[in-house]
Each structure stands twice: as structure tokens, then as C-alpha cells.
Amino acid sequence: MAWKTLETPQRRGSQFVRYGDLTEGDVVVEGSYLERRPSNFSTEEDPKFDHVFEMTDGSTKVLNSCSELNYKLDLVDFGTVTRVVYSGKETVNGKKGVFNVHRFQVDIEGEAGDGPF
């Protein structure tokens, strides 16, 4: 029997954003919020999500699950033009101890004061 190695398919223009590479004030995405889908790292006890955006150039950016980002994007309808800005890291005390969390500013297209934020 012969074996054939399969290559990992690449979505044309798709890019996962690494939060560790960002600096405060970076515009992470600016485009249409397409979908929220379960992450490959999701479990029943710890659900995680990928947030998919279509950028103005037609490429796709994917943001991994992050508590604050999940909470804010729950308020955004799919199809809404959205801008996500990285606000840096913050050290917090949680149920499981002290840890660093990523912070984000989420803006939606519209008149000032129209959004849920």
C-alpha cells in the first residue's frame, strides 16, 4: 500500500491574529463581522470561539476566543462593519489565580452613541 501525505489547505487570504504580536493601539481588524464559530480548541467544559471578519481588501482575518472580546462581540450583529483595536494586557485576579488578559476596544460603524458599547 502506498501513502500520500496531505497538505493542510490554506484559505486564500485567511489570517489568524496572534495577540502576543500586537502593541497597544494596533487596529486588529476593520471589516465585516461574518461569523462566530467553535474553535478547534473548544471543549464542553471550556467553550472557545473563532471570530471571522472579511476585510475591505477581501481577505479574511480570524480572532481567537478571548473573554472580553467574546463578551463585546456578542453585542454585534453578523454583517456589521466592525473595528477592533488592541488595548494591551492587564493583570487580573480571577477564580483560578493571577493572570494576564488581553483587552480590546470594539467599535461598530454608525453614528456616535448608536452602538451598544
C-alpha positions as CSV (number, residue, x, y, z in Angstrom):
1,M,0.0,0.0,0.0
2,A,1.2,3.5,-0.9
3,W,0.7,6.5,1.4
4,K,0.0,10.0,0.2
5,T,0.7,12.9,2.6
6,L,-2.0,15.5,2.6
7,E,-1.1,19.2,2.8
8,T,-3.0,21.5,5.1
9,P,-5.4,23.5,3.0
10,Q,-5.0,27.3,3.2
11,R,-7.9,29.6,2.9
12,R,-7.0,32.2,0.4
13,G,-6.2,35.4,2.3
14,S,-7.2,34.0,5.7
15,Q,-5.0,35.0,8.6
16,F,-5.2,34.2,12.3
17,V,-4.1,37.1,14.5
18,R,-1.5,36.4,17.2
19,Y,-2.3,38.7,20.2
20,G,1.2,38.4,21.5
21,D,2.5,40.2,18.4
22,L,0.2,43.2,18.9
23,T,1.0,46.5,20.6
24,E,-1.4,48.8,22.3
25,G,-3.3,50.9,19.8
26,D,-3.0,48.4,16.9
27,V,-6.1,48.1,14.7
28,V,-6.6,44.4,14.7
29,V,-9.5,44.2,12.2
30,E,-11.6,46.6,10.3
31,G,-14.2,44.9,8.3
32,S,-17.5,43.0,8.2
33,Y,-18.1,40.6,11.1
34,L,-19.0,37.3,9.3
35,E,-19.4,34.6,11.9
36,R,-18.6,33.2,15.3
37,R,-17.7,29.5,15.1
38,P,-16.4,26.9,17.6
39,S,-12.7,26.9,17.9
40,N,-10.6,23.7,17.4
41,F,-9.5,24.2,21.0
42,S,-13.1,24.3,22.3
43,T,-14.3,21.7,24.9
44,E,-17.6,21.2,26.6
45,E,-16.2,22.5,29.9
46,D,-14.3,25.4,28.2
47,P,-16.0,26.6,25.0
48,K,-13.8,28.8,22.8
49,F,-14.7,30.6,19.6
50,D,-13.1,32.0,16.5
51,H,-14.5,35.3,15.2
52,V,-14.2,35.7,11.4
53,F,-14.1,39.1,9.7
54,E,-14.0,40.0,6.0
55,M,-11.6,42.9,5.5
56,T,-12.1,45.6,2.9
57,D,-9.5,44.0,0.6
58,G,-11.5,40.7,0.5
59,S,-9.1,38.8,2.8
60,T,-10.3,37.1,6.0
61,K,-9.0,37.6,9.5
62,V,-9.8,35.3,12.4
63,L,-9.6,36.3,16.0
64,N,-9.3,33.6,18.6
65,S,-11.5,33.4,21.7
66,C,-10.8,35.9,24.4
67,S,-13.2,36.6,27.3
68,E,-13.6,40.4,26.8
69,L,-13.7,40.1,23.0
70,N,-16.3,37.3,23.2
71,Y,-18.4,39.5,25.5
72,K,-18.2,42.6,23.3
73,L,-18.8,40.7,20.0
74,D,-21.9,39.1,21.4
75,L,-23.4,42.6,21.1
76,V,-22.5,42.9,17.4
77,D,-24.8,41.6,14.6
78,F,-23.2,39.5,11.9
79,G,-22.6,41.7,8.8
80,T,-21.9,44.8,10.8
81,V,-18.7,46.7,9.8
82,T,-16.6,46.5,12.9
83,R,-13.2,47.8,14.1
84,V,-11.3,46.0,16.9
85,V,-8.4,47.9,18.5
86,Y,-5.9,46.2,20.8
87,S,-5.8,47.9,24.2
88,G,-2.9,45.9,25.7
89,K,-2.7,43.4,28.6
90,E,-3.9,43.7,32.1
91,T,-3.1,41.6,35.2
92,V,-6.2,40.4,37.0
93,N,-7.1,38.3,40.0
94,G,-9.5,35.6,39.0
95,K,-11.0,32.4,40.4
96,K,-8.0,30.5,39.2
97,G,-5.4,32.9,40.4
98,V,-3.5,35.9,38.9
99,F,-3.1,36.0,35.2
100,N,-2.8,38.4,32.2
101,V,-5.7,39.1,30.0
102,H,-5.9,40.9,26.6
103,R,-8.1,44.0,26.4
104,F,-9.9,45.3,23.2
105,Q,-11.9,48.3,22.1
106,V,-14.7,47.3,19.7
107,D,-16.3,49.9,17.5
108,I,-19.2,49.5,15.0
109,E,-20.0,51.6,12.0
110,G,-22.6,54.2,12.7
111,E,-23.3,57.5,14.4
112,A,-21.6,58.2,17.7
113,G,-23.8,56.9,20.5
114,D,-25.7,54.4,18.3
115,G,-23.7,51.4,19.3
116,P,-24.2,49.1,22.3
117,F,-20.8,50.0,23.8
